Structure formats: structure tokens, C-alpha cells
Amino acid sequence: MIDKWLIVYSVVFAAGLLLTLLTTPLCRALAHKCGLLDRPADNHKGHAKATALLGGAAMFSSWMLCIIIGVAVVFCFDPSSCFADILAIHRAGIKSVVNSKLIFVITGALLAVVLGLIDDKWALKAKWKFLGQFIIALIAVIGGGIRINLFINSQIFSVCITVFWIMLLMNSINFFDNMDGLAVGTIAVAMGFFTVFAALNNEFFYAAFAALNFGVCCGFWFFNANPASIFMGDSGSHFLGYLAAVVAAGVTFFDRSVSLSRFPVIIPLMILALPLFDTAMVVIIRTINKKPFWIGDHNHISHRFVRMGLSRKIAVNLVHLTALIIALGTLPVFWGDFRTAAILVIQAVLLLAIITILQFCLEERKDAVEKVEK
């Protein structure tokens, strides 16, 4: 049974990958035709030429097409197929998920893309973006039943913390999308690990859902990696942030039969550590400098790597490797006892602290050298 589900996850991943490889060039051409471009004079990403901004539409269209195909296969499967047994067992459950949750999750994803597209075209004020994100989060929470409880038996708390989580991730990935391939590569790493954890918990729907997201991210990365021929734009960053939040909230990380502590509840924070840490840092820096936290600048972790002397491509790769290293530590956290989990969590925090200290110290040294040379 498990082997067949692994095949399902692999097929879903491949479908997301291949369809995104097909839809992205089409959306890129459409963006150039419609003039929906990110021009060098209007941004702080450092690219040299006008670049297409319909990456979010490309990812969503392939993602949506995969879901439609998947639902059609489930409800119209051939009883004689090699997957008839697992489909028959879970068909009722899949129907329930599609009817009660999936439609609302899809609606939220669509609205996230639309909100981002509007912002890409007309640059919405922050208050309208936050309002749109709030409505999208409510749809996923109230309609889709996406909830975080953190062992607190309170519906109000659960709704509030989940809405905050979805809005946080949408903005974090939006902030994090500041270099070619940076955000989509980081979310690809995250979705890969979410797939593993959902599969380990026999949460077949979320495992397949995360595998699809993983494939979509990998497919888009081919076009978004340095030098990018298409940007995801706010539509893409909102879409990926929304999906990351929904999957992280939906997958069960704490299982008494596996874990000997409650530490696994922080696994999503470790998997998404880089964008969350980066958001916290830039908000602190902008607040100290008395600037609005939603206005972009060059104080992100990737920018600081570049100021250390690394190329943009190497800086992005270094962020991806750091994200992968921290995420790998979540597996022992899931299986281990309290002491093992605590040590690995502390190790992840210290790794981020070392990177931060090195970046700021080298920046200060570089500034001091430049002053002396002047």
C-alpha cells in the first residue's frame, strides 16, 4: 500500500513539474505581449532588463490543471487499475475533502494570485493588500477548516493564530522574493519536507498536495533561477506563501506514537526558518531606522551575502543550502526524544546567529575599510 502511495506522490510531483514547464513559457510570452513587466527602473532586485511578471499565473494554472486532472482520475478511475484498491478505500474521504475543504483552499489560492496580479499592475497600498490577505486567510480558515491549535482548546485562538500564520507567510515570501530563484527554491525545499512528513503520518491528501506544490515550484525554478526570464511577482509570492501556510497548518507534526516530546510542533518553523527569520530581521531593521516595514530595501539576508562579496547566484545557493541544512534537522526532531529535539532546535538557532554575526561584522569591516580609503 505504501509503495503505491509513493508512486502516486511521484506521479503528482512529475505532473506539477511538467505542466509548469509548459505553462511558464506561455505566460512569459503573454506578459510581454500585455506589458506586464518588472522594469529595472521600478525595482530593487537588480535585474538589467524588463522581465515578465506572470510567474504566479503560470504556477497557478499548472497547479489548478493538475488538481482538476487528479479529481477526475479519482472519481472516474478504472476498477481494474493497479491503484483500484487504494482509490476504493479512500474515495469517500477524498470526496469529503474535495467537497468540504479543497474548494475553499482553491478559492483562497485563486484570490491570492488575483490580489498579487492587481498589486503587480497597480501597486496597491499596504492597507488594501493586508485587507485582501485577511479575507483570503479567513476563507481558508472558516471555509476550508485549516486550523492551528497548539494544544490550546479555543476556537477563537485557533482562528486568530491560523489567520495570522497565513498572512505572515504570504508577506514573508513576498519579502523574501528579492533575487532570482530565491523564494521559489526555498519553498521547493519546504514542500519536499512537508511531503515527507505528511507521508510518514499517512496523511495521503496532504502528502499528494505538498508533492504537487513541490513539482510546481521545481518547474518554475527552471525559468526563475539566475538569470531569470520570468519573475513570480506578487501573484507568485502570495500564491506560494499561501500554499506554504496551508500545508504547514494542515499536516500533523505531533504524534504521541512517534514523538516523545511536543517539540515537533515547531517543525514548520524550522522548515520555513529562512523566510521567517529574514522577515523578522528586516522588520526590526526598518523599525530601528524608522521606516515602514512593508517598504522594500536591501537589508535581506541575500543582500547581505552579496555585500559580503558573493555573487547573487552564489548568495541564493547559500540560502538554499542553509534552508536544507535546517530542514534536515527536523527529521530527528520528529522522531527523537526531548533532549535530541532541544539540541537540534538550539543548533538551528545558533546557525542563524552565526550567519547574522558574520554578515553584520563583515559589513562593518567593509564600511570601515572604505572610509579609510577615502
C-alpha positions in Angstrom: 0.0 0.0 0.0 2.8 2.4 1.0 4.7 1.6 -2.2 1.6 2.5 -4.3 1.2 5.8 -2.5 4.9 6.6 -3.2 4.1 6.1 -6.9 1.1 8.4 -6.5 3.3 11.1 -4.9 5.9 10.7 -7.6 3.3 11.0 -10.4 1.7 14.0 -8.8 5.2 15.7 -8.5 6.0 14.9 -12.1 2.7 16.2 -13.3 3.2 19.5 -11.5 6.7 19.8 -12.8 5.9 19.0 -16.4 2.8 21.2 -16.6 4.7 24.2 -15.1 7.5 23.7 -17.6 4.8 24.0 -20.3 2.7 26.9 -18.9 5.5 29.1 -17.8 6.8 30.0 -21.3 3.2 30.7 -22.4 2.7 33.1 -19.5 6.1 34.7 -20.1 5.1 35.4 -23.7 1.7 36.7 -22.6 3.3 39.0 -20.1 5.5 40.6 -22.8 2.5 41.0 -25.0 0.4 42.6 -22.3 3.2 44.8 -21.0 3.1 43.2 -17.5 6.8 43.6 -16.9 9.1 44.4 -14.0 11.3 47.2 -15.3 14.8 47.9 -13.9 13.9 51.5 -13.0 10.9 50.4 -10.9 12.5 47.8 -8.7 15.3 47.0 -6.2 16.0 43.4 -7.5 19.0 44.4 -9.6 18.0 42.9 -13.0 19.2 44.6 -16.1 16.2 44.3 -18.4 12.4 44.3 -18.3 11.2 40.9 -17.1 7.9 39.1 -17.3 5.7 39.2 -14.2 3.2 36.4 -14.8 5.0 33.7 -12.9 2.2 33.4 -10.4 -0.3 32.8 -13.1 2.0 30.2 -14.6 2.2 28.3 -11.4 -1.4 28.6 -10.5 -2.6 27.5 -13.9 -0.5 24.3 -13.9 -1.4 23.7 -10.2 -5.1 24.0 -10.9 -4.9 21.8 -14.0 -3.2 19.1 -12.0 -5.9 19.3 -9.4 -8.7 19.0 -12.0 -7.0 16.0 -13.6 -6.4 14.4 -10.2 -10.0 14.8 -9.1 -11.2 13.5 -12.5 -9.0 10.4 -12.1 -10.2 9.7 -8.6 -13.9 9.9 -9.5 -13.6 8.1 -12.8 -10.9 5.6 -12.1 -10.9 2.2 -13.7 -11.8 -0.5 -11.1 -9.4 -2.9 -12.8 -6.4 -0.5 -12.5 -3.5 -1.3 -10.2 -4.5 1.6 -7.9 -8.1 0.5 -7.6 -7.6 -0.8 -4.0 -6.2 2.4 -2.6 -8.7 4.6 -4.5 -11.6 2.5 -3.4 -10.5 2.7 0.2 -10.0 6.4 0.2 -12.6 7.5 -2.4 -15.1 8.6 0.3 -12.5 10.5 2.2 -11.3 12.2 -0.9 -14.9 13.2 -1.9 -15.3 14.7 1.6 -12.1 16.7 1.3 -13.0 17.9 -2.2 -16.5 19.0 -1.2 -15.7 20.5 2.3 -12.1 21.8 2.1 -10.5 21.8 -1.3 -12.9 24.2 -3.0 -12.2 26.8 -0.3 -8.4 26.2 -0.4 -8.6 26.7 -4.2 -10.7 29.8 -3.9 -8.1 31.2 -1.5 -5.3 30.4 -3.8 -7.1 32.0 -6.8 -7.7 35.2 -4.8 -4.1 35.2 -3.6 -3.0 35.2 -7.3 -5.5 37.8 -8.3 -4.5 40.1 -5.4 -0.9 39.8 -6.4 -1.6 40.5 -10.0 -3.5 43.6 -9.1 -0.6 44.7 -7.0 1.9 43.9 -9.7 -0.1 46.1 -12.1 -1.2 49.0 -10.0 0.9 48.8 -6.8 -1.8 48.6 -4.1 -1.4 50.5 -0.8 -0.3 48.3 2.1 -3.7 48.6 3.9 -5.5 47.1 0.9 -3.0 44.3 0.5 -3.4 43.4 4.2 -7.2 43.5 3.9 -7.1 41.2 0.9 -4.8 38.8 2.7 -7.0 38.8 5.7 -10.1 37.9 3.6 -8.1 35.1 1.9 -6.9 33.8 5.2 -10.5 33.8 6.6 -11.7 31.8 3.6 -9.1 29.1 4.2 -9.7 29.0 7.9 -13.5 29.4 8.1 -14.4 27.7 4.9 -11.5 25.3 4.4 -11.2 24.3 8.0 -7.5 25.0 8.1 -6.6 25.3 11.8 -3.7 25.5 14.2 -4.4 24.8 17.8 -1.0 24.5 19.6 -2.7 22.3 22.3 -5.0 25.2 23.3 -8.7 24.2 23.3 -10.1 27.5 22.0 -11.8 28.1 18.7 -11.2 31.8 18.8 -7.5 31.3 19.5 -7.3 28.7 16.7 -8.9 31.0 14.1 -6.8 34.0 15.1 -3.5 32.2 15.1 -4.2 30.5 11.8 -5.2 33.7 10.1 -2.1 35.4 11.4 0.0 32.4 10.2 -1.4 32.6 6.7 -0.9 36.4 6.4 2.6 36.1 7.9 3.7 33.5 5.3 2.2 35.5 2.4 4.1 38.6 3.4 7.3 36.7 4.4 7.6 35.0 0.9 6.7 38.4 -0.7 9.6 40.0 1.2 11.8 37.0 0.5 11.3 37.2 -3.3 14.2 39.6 -3.9 16.6 37.6 -6.0 16.3 35.2 -8.9 15.2 31.8 -7.8 15.5 32.6 -4.1 11.9 32.3 -2.9 10.7 29.5 -5.2 13.8 27.4 -4.4 13.3 27.9 -0.6 9.6 26.9 -0.9 10.6 23.9 -3.0 12.8 22.7 -0.2 9.9 23.3 2.3 7.3 21.5 0.2 9.7 18.5 -0.2 9.9 18.1 3.5 6.2 18.7 4.0 5.6 15.8 1.6 7.9 13.6 3.6 6.2 14.4 7.0 2.7 14.0 5.6 3.6 10.7 4.0 5.2 9.5 7.3 1.9 10.3 9.1 -0.2 8.5 6.4 -1.9 11.9 5.6 -2.3 10.9 2.0 -4.2 14.0 0.8 -1.7 16.5 2.3 1.3 14.4 1.0 -0.1 14.5 -2.5 -1.0 18.2 -2.2 2.5 19.0 -1.0 4.1 16.8 -3.7 2.1 18.8 -6.3 3.3 22.1 -4.8 6.9 20.7 -4.8 6.7 19.8 -8.5 5.2 23.2 -9.4 8.0 25.0 -7.6 10.7 22.9 -9.3 9.2 23.5 -12.7 9.0 27.3 -12.2 12.6 27.3 -10.8 14.0 26.4 -14.2 12.8 29.8 -15.6 13.2 31.8 -12.4 16.7 30.8 -11.5 19.5 33.2 -12.3 19.3 34.8 -14.8 15.5 34.8 -14.5 13.5 35.0 -17.7 10.3 35.5 -15.7 9.5 36.7 -12.2 6.8 35.3 -9.9 5.7 38.8 -8.9 3.5 39.4 -6.0 1.0 37.0 -7.6 3.5 34.2 -7.3 4.8 35.1 -3.8 1.3 35.4 -2.4 0.4 32.1 -4.0 3.4 30.2 -2.7 3.2 31.9 0.8 -0.5 30.9 0.9 0.2 27.3 -0.1 3.1 27.0 2.4 0.9 28.3 5.2 -2.0 26.0 4.4 0.2 22.9 4.1 2.2 23.7 7.2 -1.1 24.2 9.2 -2.7 21.1 7.7 0.0 18.5 8.2 0.1 16.8 11.6 3.7 17.0 13.0 3.0 15.8 16.6 2.2 12.2 17.1 2.3 10.6 20.5 3.1 7.2 19.0 6.2 8.6 17.3 7.5 11.6 19.3 8.5 11.6 22.9 8.1 15.4 23.2 6.0 18.2 21.9 8.9 19.7 20.1 7.6 18.6 16.7 5.0 21.4 16.6 7.9 23.8 15.7 8.9 21.7 12.7 7.1 24.1 10.3 9.1 27.0 11.8 12.3 25.1 11.2 11.4 24.1 7.6 10.4 27.8 6.9 13.1 29.2 9.1 14.9 31.3 6.5 12.0 33.4 5.1 10.6 33.8 8.7 13.9 34.8 10.1 14.6 37.1 7.2 11.2 38.8 7.7 11.9 39.3 11.4 15.3 40.8 10.7 14.1 43.3 8.0 11.2 44.4 10.1 13.5 45.0 13.1 16.0 46.9 10.9 13.3 49.0 9.2 11.7 49.8 12.6 15.0 50.9 14.1 15.6 53.1 11.0 12.0 54.5 11.4 10.9 53.2 8.1 7.6 51.4 7.2 8.2 47.7 7.5 6.4 47.0 4.2 8.7 49.2 2.1 11.4 47.1 0.3 15.1 47.7 0.8 18.4 45.8 0.6 18.6 44.5 4.1 17.5 40.9 3.4 19.8 38.0 4.2 20.5 37.5 0.5 21.5 41.2 0.0 23.9 40.9 3.0 25.5 37.9 1.4 26.1 39.9 -1.7 27.6 42.8 0.3 30.0 40.2 1.8 31.4 39.8 -1.7 29.4 36.9 -3.0 27.7 36.9 -6.4 23.9 36.9 -6.5 23.8 33.3 -7.7 26.1 32.0 -5.0 24.2 34.0 -2.4 20.9 32.4 -3.4 22.5 28.9 -3.4 23.9 29.5 0.0 20.5 30.5 1.3 19.0 27.3 -0.2 21.7 25.2 1.4 21.1 26.8 4.8 17.4 26.1 4.4 18.1 22.5 3.5 20.5 22.0 6.5 18.0 23.4 9.0 15.1 21.4 7.4 17.1 18.1 7.6 17.3 18.6 11.4 13.5 18.3 11.6 13.6 14.6 11.0 15.3 13.7 14.3 13.1 16.3 15.9 10.1 14.4 14.7 11.4 11.0 15.9 13.7 11.9 18.8 13.2 12.4 22.5 13.1 15.8 24.2 16.9 16.1 24.5 17.6 15.3 20.8 14.9 17.7 19.7 16.1 20.5 22.0 19.7 20.2 20.8 18.7 20.3 17.1 16.5 23.4 17.7 19.3 25.2 19.5 21.7 24.2 16.7 19.3 25.7 14.1 19.1 28.9 16.1 22.9 29.1 16.5 23.4 28.6 12.8 21.2 31.6 12.0 23.0 33.6 14.7 26.4 32.7 13.2 25.3 33.8 9.7 23.9 37.0 11.1 27.0 37.9 13.1 29.3 37.1 10.2 27.2 39.3 7.8 27.0 42.3 10.1 30.6 42.1 11.2 31.9 41.8 7.6 29.6 44.7 6.5 31.0 46.9 9.3 34.6 46.0 8.4 33.9 46.7 4.7 32.4 50.1 5.6 35.4 50.9 7.8 37.9 50.0 5.1 36.0 52.2 2.6 36.1 55.1 5.0 39.9 54.7 5.4 40.5 54.5 1.7 38.5 57.7 1.2 
